[in-house]
Amino acid sequence: MSTSRHWRRLSLCIVPLFALLAACNGGKSTPPPAATYQPSSWEALPATSDADLVAGFQAWLGSCVRLGKDPVWAAPCAAATQVAVAPQAIKDFLRSSLQVYSLRSPTKGDQGLITGYYEPVYPGSLVRTERDTVPVLGVPDDLIVVSLDSIYPELKGKRLRGRLDGHVLKPYDDAASISAGSTQAPALAWLGSAMDLQFLQIQGSGRIQLDNGRQLRIGYADQNGYPYKPIGRWLVEQGQLKQEEVSMGKIRQWAEAHPQRVAELLASNPSYVFFSVRPDSNEGPRGSLNVPLTPGYSVAIDRKVIPLGSLLWLASSRPDGSTLNRPVAAQDTGGAIAGEVRADLFWGTGDAAGELAGNMKQAGQIWLLWPKGAPLPKIN
């Protein structure tokens, strides 16, 4: 989902109505150069520990629940289920079934950006109280979602979002209007802080700690159709923070010091996420692939570049500078996870995971491990 500078659950199929119509009408903007896959070798991959190899492989194996009928992955997934949970057996399977491609940017080569996200836990309630006055909204009944790929195959996965005004589909309300009460969306729960809600939307899923001890799990259900604009960028543009200072902690500190400007800060991001209640469970939140995310081994990617469900090899570092080389599973997407060599690593649930995610902004490389003999995915 991410955090995290990452509008985690905002599927990249989300396109603002006016932008998509401009594209359909022959807009003259020049698309950026596409990323490329360069054939590589197993020897080119940085070494990882046996523990990371096993954990990364098992995280990806969970993707096969959704990939089993994919003609590209059906055979490798079937074979993977028979592999013993042992480092050498996994290495033998990977080398015999998959081939290695280096993901490369036309401008920065194999260098990219690795960030992080997590599942936050915020105090709240199921009803509005004197303390909890900020609603966590479900999907409004008047939100219309239109898939376009049946008519425009080149727009596969892209959707329009809006509401009907008579017989005309118009853009849905922006975040500021929704926060002011313009929609009749149901309130699933209530939080005590507008900043908690903003960070919950950025991460795309989370838990609400109720007074009775239960944690209500919620996840991304839909979105209002506007592009995500980082609130940290607005603070930089306003001269409130320096670019290198931007983090979730710094943003929250600024909001606490300037309560009179919080509404203005939040209004700078017109995108708004609607949630749904998820079953109580100890498993990780579900990403765009609809499988539970594994802390440290699931990533959100730009599905225009990397196919959802892919097995990747990541070479980066933790915020403290220690090495982070391992296989990871592309099981999630995010509206802010855009670009060639780009991934958002899921760190888990709670404050410790949030600390890692909030400070994660590392250089990194990505390799795609792709089934042998299968045509390479097309980069849009």
N, C-alpha and C positions, 0 to 999 in steps of 0.2 A: 501498500500500500504506500510513505515515506511519507517525514517526516520529514522537521527533517528537510526542509526545503523541498520536500517531496509530497506532492498531492497524491498520496499513495493510491487509494482506490479509484482515483479519477482515471478511468480507462481512457486510453488514447483515442478511442473511437469518438470521444466527445469533441464536437466541433461547434463553435458558436454559429448560430443561424446566419448572421450577416456575413461572416467570413467564408462560410461554405458556399453561400449563394454567389459571392464574388468569384470564388474559384470556378463554380459551375458556369459562370458567365464569361469565362475567358479572361480572368484577371491576368495582368502582365507581370506579376512579381516573379522573379527568377528563383527557382528552387535551389537550395543549397546543394553542393556536391554530395553525392552519395558515399556512404562508407563502403568498404570493400572487404572481402574475405580473401586472405592470402594463404595458400597452402603452407602448412608448417609441419612439424614433426613432434613425436612424443618426447624426444630428447630436448626440444626447445622449451618444454614446460618447466617452470621452477619446481624444485622438489617440495613435497609436502609430507607431513607425518602420516603414519599408518592410521592414526585415530581420525585425522581430518579426511583422509581418503575414504574410509569406511563411512563416516558420518555424512559426507557430501554425496556419496553414491546412494546411501539409503534415503537421503532427502529427495534426490532426483527420482528414485524408484517409486516414491509416492505419486509422482506425476503420471506414471503409467496407468493409473486408474482412469485418467482422462485421455491418455494418448494411445490406449490399446487399439482403437479403431482407426487411428491415423495411419495411412499407407506408408508414410516415412518411418514411423516409430513402431508399428505393430510387431515386426519381427525382432528388433532389438529389445523391446519391452518384454516380449514373451521369453526371450533368452535370459534377460536380466533377472527375472523372477526365480530362475534356477541356479543363480550364482551363489556360492557359499559366502557367508559374511566373514570373509577373510581377505586381508590385503592382497595377497598374491592372486587369489581367484578373481578379485575385482580388477586388478591390473591386466590379467590375461583377457578378461571379457572386454575391457575398454579397448585394448590394442587390437583385438580380433574383430570387433564390431564397429568401431568408430574411427574417424579420421580427424585430424587436428587442423583447424584454420585460425589464423591470427586475425582478429578484428582490427581494422585500421581506418583511421580518419584521413581524408584527403588533405587536411591541413596540419595535423599533429602526429601523423604516423600511428604507432601503436600505443601512444600515450592517451590516457583518458582520465575520467573523474569517477571516484567511488565515494558515495555518501552512505548514510544509514538512516533507518527508521525503526520504529518500535510500536508496541501496543501500550498506550498510557492507561493509567488508572486514576480516575478523578472522583472526589466525593460528590454525591448527589442524592436525588430522591425520585420516587415515582410520581409524586404530586408536587405542585408548586408550593413552596414554603416561604417563610420570611427570609431564609438564607438562600434558597435555591430558586432563582427567578429567571434563569436563562434556559429556554426549551431546547431539547435535542429533538429535531423534527424528523418524522417519517416522510414518505413520499406523498406529495399532495395529489389529490384526485384529478386536478385539472392539468397536471404535467403531461404533455403529449410528447412521445418519442417516436421518431420516424426513421426507419432504416432505409438507406438509399441504394444499397448495392444490388438490389434486384433490378434497378433501372440503370445505374451507373456502376458497372463492375469495378471500375478503377477506384471507387470509393468504398471498397469492401471494409466492413467494420466501422464505418463512420455513420453517425446519426445526427439528426436535428432534434433539438429540444426546445419546446415553446408551449404556448397555451393558445387556445382558440379564442378569437374575438369575432363572433359571428361565424363566417366561413373562412376567415383568414388566420393562418398560423403566424403568431407574432412571438418575438423572443420572450422568454420567461423573465420574471422579476430578477433583478440583481441581488447580491447579498445584502446590501444596505436596506433595500426595500423589504426583503424577507425578514430581516432582523427587526424591522419596524412593525411587522405584523401584517404584511400585505397578502400572505397566503393563509389558507385554512388547513395547512398540513397538520396532522395529528402530532401531539407532543408525546414522545416515547418515554422521556424522563426529563429531569430538570437539573441543571448545574448551577453552582454559585458564582461562576466567573465566565464572562464572555471570552476571555483569553483561553480558558480551558476548552471551550467549544471550538475556538479557532484551531487550536493545536490538535484537538480530536479530529477535526475535519482534515487537517493536513496529513495526519497519520492514516486516516481512513477507517480505522477501527479502534476499539478500546473497551475498557470496562468502567462501569460506574459503581463505586463503592457505596452501598446502601447502609443505612443506620442499623439494619437488622443483621449485618454481617455478610449478606449475599452480595456478589458482584454481578451486575447485569452486563451481559456481553452484547455489544452492538457492532455492526459492520456497515460498510458502504452499501447503499441500495441504489442511489441514482444521484443526479447532479443537475443544476439549473441550466447548463449549456454554455456558461461563460468560461473563458480561459482563465486558468489560475495565474494570479500575479503575486509573487512573493511579497509578503508584508515586510520582510527584511530589506528588500530592495527599496521599498518606499522610505524606510528609515534612513537608508543611505542617501537617497535622492533629497531628502529633507535636511541632510546634514546632521542627523541625530546620532548616527553610528558610522564608523568606517567599515568599508567592505570586509576587511579581515576580522572585524569584531563580531560580525553577524552570527548569532547562534540562537537557539531557542531560549537559553538562559538569559542572554543579553536582551532579547526582545521582551521577555517577561519582566525583567528588571526595569526596562524603559517604561513599559505599560504601568507598572506599579508606581513609578515616579511621576507619571503624567496621566492620571486617570481621566482628566478632562479631554484628552486627545485620543483615547482608546477607540471611540466610535469612528473618528477620522482615519485612524490606522487601519481598522478592520474594513472600512469602506473602500480602501485602496485595492482590495482584492474582491472583484465582483463575483467570483465563483462561490457556490454554496453547495454543500454536500447534504443529502438526505440519507438517513440511516434506516436499518431494520434491526429488530431484536434477533440475536442468534442464540441457539441452544446453549445452556450451561455446559461447559466442558473444560477439561484441563489441557486440551490440545491447543496448538497455536491458532491464531486467527486465520481465516481462509483468504487467500489472495485471488487474483483474477482467474487463475486456473481452477478455482474452487477446490483446492486441496489445502490441508493445514500447513502453515508455514513453519519451517524449522529454524530456530534461532541460530544465527551464524552461518547458515547454509542455504537459505532461500534469498533470492534477490528479485527486485523489481527492475524491469528493463523497458526499453523503448521497442515495442513490438513491430515497429516499422523497420527495425534493424535486426532484432533478434527474435526468432519465433518463440512464443510462449510455450513452456514445457521443455525447452532445450537444456542440455547439460553443458555447463561452461566451466572453464578453469580460470580462476581469478588470482592475480598477483598484485598485492597492494600491501598496506600496512594499517595497523590500528592507530587511533589518535595519539598513543604514546610512542609511536614510531616502531613498535615491534612488528615483525614480519607477519603477513597474512596471505599465505599461499594455499589454495585449496580448490577442490571442485565444488561448484554451487549449482543450484537448480533455479532456472528462470521461471518462477511460479507466480509472478505478480507484475503489474504495470503501474505507471504513474504519470500524470499529466506533466509533471516537472522533470520526469526522467526522460529527457529527449536529447538526442545527439548520437554520435557514432560510437565511441568507446565509453559507455556509460552504464552504471549499475548502482542500485540502492540496496544495501545489505540489511536484512532484517535481524535485529539484535535481541528480540524477545519482549517480555512484559515487565512493566514497572520502572521504578526510578533508576536503577542501575543500568538497565538497557537504554533508558532515555538519555542518561549521561553519555554513554558511548555513541548513540545515534546522533545526539546534538553536536558532538565534537568531531564527527566523522566527515572529513572533506579531504580525501587522500588521492594522490596520483595512483594510477593503476593500469594494468593491462588485462585484456580479456581474450581468451581463446574459445572458439566454438568447437565442441566435440559432436560431430555430425555423422549419421549413419553412412557407412561405406556404400558407394554406388548410388546414393540418393542425390538428386539434383540439389544444388545449393539453394537456400531460401532467397527469394527475390527481395532486394532492399528497395523500399518505396522512396 
